[in-house]
Amino acid sequence: MQLNHVKGKNRGRVVLYALSTCAWCRKTRRLLTSLGVDYYFVYVDLLKDEEREDVEKTVMRVNPRLSFPTVIIDETEVIVGYDEDEIKRKLEA
């Protein structure tokens, strides 16, 4: 799977799983960018077949509801949905 990369300050490995049509996902991307965080993102709904299934399985391991946006930080911290305060708290240490 090809992750899109947005350069910024290293705050750990930050990955955003999003949908291209989701307003909350767009807000999350804007927030991460405004914070100057280095992060990766993928629009799950634009993936095809096996690639999409693999990504959905990855998200479901940490977010069984498979809802978006889902942000994973260093494969240990998970933020489901748009939660500006939580994102800032976990990334602006």
Summary of the structure (lengths in Angstrom):
residues: 93
radius of gyration: 12.2
end to end distance: 29.6
largest distance: 38.0
contacts: 258
relative contact order: 0.25
helix: 40%
strand: 25%
